Amino acid sequence: MPLAAVDGLYAVSLAFLVALVYLALVRLVDLNEKEPFWAISLAFVIGVAASVIFDVSVGSTGLALEPVWGPVVTEAVRFLAVGATVLALRAIGRVRGWSEVSGMLDGIVYGVSVGLGFAVGAVLVAELNGLGAIGASGGLSAVWPVLLLGLSQGVYGGIIGAGFGAAAERPGRGVATMSVIGAGVLAMMVHVAHDALGRGTSGAGNSVLRGRIALALPALAIAVLVVAAILRERRAIREQLPSERETGAIEDADLAALSGFFARRAAYARRFFGFDFDGWLDLRALHNRQVQLAITKARAARLSADDAAAARAEADRLRAAILELKLAARSETTAEVGA
């Protein structure tokens, strides 16, 4: 096999290894309600596809030399990719009965996933064109620049995703439109500032440091938003789920697990290390639906009459799904006891 082909195959394999690392890390962000792996993967694939189409059709190498229009056009494409992801997830949500994008934290997770996919797509195109730095001779040390590239692309995507997630909390309002547009403009500004500081004239080391500072500030802002969203979800669990005891969607054991980080993980560990893998997956799915129910009920309380009615209907469908999961679990337990 020609050396160029070996380098290309190595680069593709390494890029997808980095992709798996990205997806695993992104899925750890939401401590209360894990986003489905299929949904995160969909966002990632859309990001990869958008990046590849963009690089092939426009040529990002030349565009990168443009100090303003390069970042602006790049973020416009990323904005469209995040928007396509949100639309796709909402379309799937209409079929399932509830949406996977119900708040800012969801938007951040999917926006970051699109951004990380964008980075992997750019690396793939560069490597297969012989312009990258991974290659068979690059070794594993070449992975670090790719991870840093993914961090920057993920931050830009997270900013855009935060706008779409905030809009999901206030559907049909002018503020929702402004949050989406504002997030896109903010991502462009951050990208321009990052590149401008990285092109400084007072030494390469100082330029790199300034560029990283320019990226660290919005990354810190996203981290603050993530923590605030997680705390808001915890409050929704405490306030919205106890009343669900009457419907049967919540039991005391569920509340105990959902109210504590370690209690919930201990419940998962008991099933996993007891080799009850089906039960482990079922319990995780049940808890995710219960947290979604809490978030949806909390959102309904903040909305206007029309929007609140739609949110309450979504809560009803989530409640039905929870009861179905509980019924299936009881049936399996009865069958096991009978056997």
N, C-alpha and C positions, 0 to 999 in steps of 0.2 A: 504494500500500500504506500502511495507517495507520502512524503513527510507532511506536506500541506494538508492532506486528507486526515492524517493522524492528529495533527494540531487542531484541525477543525472539530474532529470527533471528541478529542479531549476537552476542547473549549465548551462544546455543547453539553457534555456530561457534567463538567464542573459548574457551568452556569445553572443547570437544573439542580445540582446538589445545593448550590447557594439558594435556589428558589425554595427548596424544601425547608432550609433553615429559616428563611424569611416567613414562610407560611406558619411554621411551628411557633415562632415568636409572636406573630400577629395574633394568633388564636389565644395566646395567654393574656392578652390585654384586658378583656372584660372578665372580671373575677366572678360576676354574678350570673351572667347569661352568655355562655359560649356561643359565638356565631358558628353556624354550621360549616363544616369543612368544605362542603360542596359550594356554598355561597362565597366563601373566601376564595376558593379556587377559581370560581367563575370570574370574580373581580380581578384576580391575578392574570387569568388568561386574556381577559379583555385588555388589561394593561399591556401585556406582551404583544398582542395583536396590533393595538394602536401604535405602539412604539415601532414595531417592524414596518408597518404600512407607512408611518411617518418618515422613518429613516430612508426607506427605499424610494418613496415618491418625492420627498422634499430634499433629502440629503442633509442630515443634522450636522455633519462635520463642518460644512460651509456656514450653516446657520449659526453654529456655536461661536463664530467669529463676530457676529453682530451683538454688540454689548446690550442693546435694549430689545430689538425686535426678535432676536434669538430666543431669550427667555419668555417674551410675551407670546410668541407663536407656539412655543413648546407647551406653555401652561394652558393655552387655549385648546390645544389638542388633548392635553391631560384632562381638562375640564369636561370636554365632550366624552372622554372615556369614562370618567366617574359618573357623568349624567347617564350614559348608556347602561352602566352597571346598576344604578338606582332604578332606572326604568325597567330593566330586565327583572330585578328582584321584586319590584312591585307587581309586574305582570304575573310572576310565579306566585306571589302572595295572594293575588286575587283568586287564583285557582285553589290554593291551599286554605284560604280563609283568613289569613293574617299575614302581615308584612314583616320581613326581617329587618327593615329599616324603620325604626320607630322613634329614634332619638339621636342626639348628637354623638354619643359614643358609638352607635352603630355606623353612623356616617364616617366617623374618623377611622374605624377599623377597615371599612371597605375602601375608603379613599387611600389609606396607607397601602392596602393590598394592590390597588391599581397602580400606585406609584412604584411599588417594588417590582411589579410586573413590567412597568415601563423601563426600569433599570435593566432588568434581565434581557428584555427585547433589544435594548441598545447594545448590550454586551454581546449578544448573539450575532447581531448584524456586523458589529465591528470585528469580532473574531473570525467569522466566516469570510469576511472581506480582507483578512490579513492585516487589519488596522488595530487590533486589540493587543493587550499585554498579557493575556493568560497563556494560551498556546501550550504545547507540550514542554517547551523549555522554560515557561514561566514558573512552573511549580506551584505549590500551594501558597507560597508567599504572595502570589499575584491575586489571591482571593481577597485580601484585605482592601485593596483599592476598590474592588467590586462591591464589597460590603459597605464601604463608605459612600460609594455612588448610590447604592440602594437606600442608605439612610437619608441622603438629601432628596432623592426622588420620593421617598416615602413621606417626608415632612411636607413637601409641596402637595402631594396627594391628600395627606391628612387635613391640611388647611381647607382644601376644596371640599373634602368629604364632610368636614364639620359644618359647612354651610348647608349642604344637602340634608344632613341629619337634623340641624336646627329647623330647617323648613318642614321636615316631617312632623315636628312637634306642633307647628302652627300651620296646618294645611289651608290653602285657599285664601291666605292673607297677603297683603302687600309686603308685610315684613318678611314673609317667607321668600318672596322673590328677591327682596333686597339682601337677605342673608346669603342666598345662592350667588348672586352677582358679586356681592361684596367679598365673599370668600375667594372667588375666581380672581378678582382684581388684587386681593391681598397676596395670593400665591404668586402672581406675576411680579408684584413689588418685591417680595422676599427673594425671589429668584434673581431679579435684576440686582438687588443689593448684594446678594451672596457672590454673584459673578464679578461685580464691580470691585468689591473688597478683595476678592481673590486675585484681581489683576493689578493690584497696587504696584507702585514703582520703587518702593523702599526695601526691596529684597524679597527673594522667593519665600524664605521662611516666614517673614512677617506677613506676606500676602496670604499664605496658607492659613496662618493663625487667624488673621482677620476674617477670612472666608468661613472658617469653622465657627468663629464667634457669631457671625451673621446667621449661620444655620442653627447654632445652639439656642439662640434666643427664641425663635419660633418653635423649635422642638420642645423647649421648656414650657412655652405657652400651651402647646398641645398636651404635654404631660399634666399640666395643671387642670386643663379641661377634662382630661380622662379621669383624674382623681375626683374632681367635682361631680362628674357624671356617675361614677361608681358610688359615691356617697349618696347621691340623689336616688339611685336604684335601691340602695339599702333602706333609705327612708320609705320608699314606696312599698318595699316588702313588709316593713313593720306596720305601716298604716293601712295597707289595702288587703293583705292576705288573711288576717285573723277572722274577718267577717265571712270568709269563704268556707269556714268550718260548717256553716249551715248548709252549703250546697254540696258538701262532700269533696270539693276540689282540693281542700287542704286538711291535713290531720296534724296533730301535735308533733308527731315525729318529723313531718315535713317542715313545719315552722322552726323546730329546733335545728334542723340541718341547714336551712336557708338563712338563719339568723347569725350563724357563726362560720367563719372561714374554715377553721380546723374541724369543726363538727361535720361539715359537709364533705370535706376531703376524707375524713375518717370513715364515713358511710360508704364512700366510693372504694376506699382501700379494702374494707372488709369484704366486699363482693369481688373485687378484682383478685385479691390474693387468696380468696376462697375458691378461685377458678369458676366463679359464677359470672362469666363474661357477658352473657345475655342480660342478666340482672343488672350488671354494672352499666351497660349501655341504656337499658330501660330507665334506670334511676336517674341517670344524667339527663335523658330526654324529658322525663317527668319534671325535674327541677327547672330545667330551662323553660318549659311551658308555664310553670307556675310563676317564675320571675317575669316572663313576658306578660302574663295576666296582670301582675301587680303594676308593671310599667304602663300597660294600656289603660288600666283603670285610673291611674294617676294622671295620665294624659287627658282622659275624658273629662276629668274634673277641672282642667284648665281651659277647655275649649268652649267655643260658642255652641248654641243649641244644636245647629245642624251638624257641625263637625263632631260634637260630643255623641250624637246619636250613632254616627258611623263607628266611632271608637268603642261605644258600648256594644254594638253588634259584633265587632271584632273580639271583644272580651268574651262575649257569649260563645263564640266559636272556639276560642282558646279553652274556655271552661269545659266545653263538650269534649275537646281533644284530651284534656287532662282526665276527665271521668272515664273516657275510653281506655286510656293507658292504665288507670287504676284497675278497671274491670279486667283487662287482659292480664295484669299482674296477679290478681286474685285467682283468676281461672288457672293460671300456670301453677300457682302454689297449691290449689286444690287438687290438680292433676298429679302433682308430685307426691302429695300426701296419700292420695288414693293408690298410687303405684307402690 
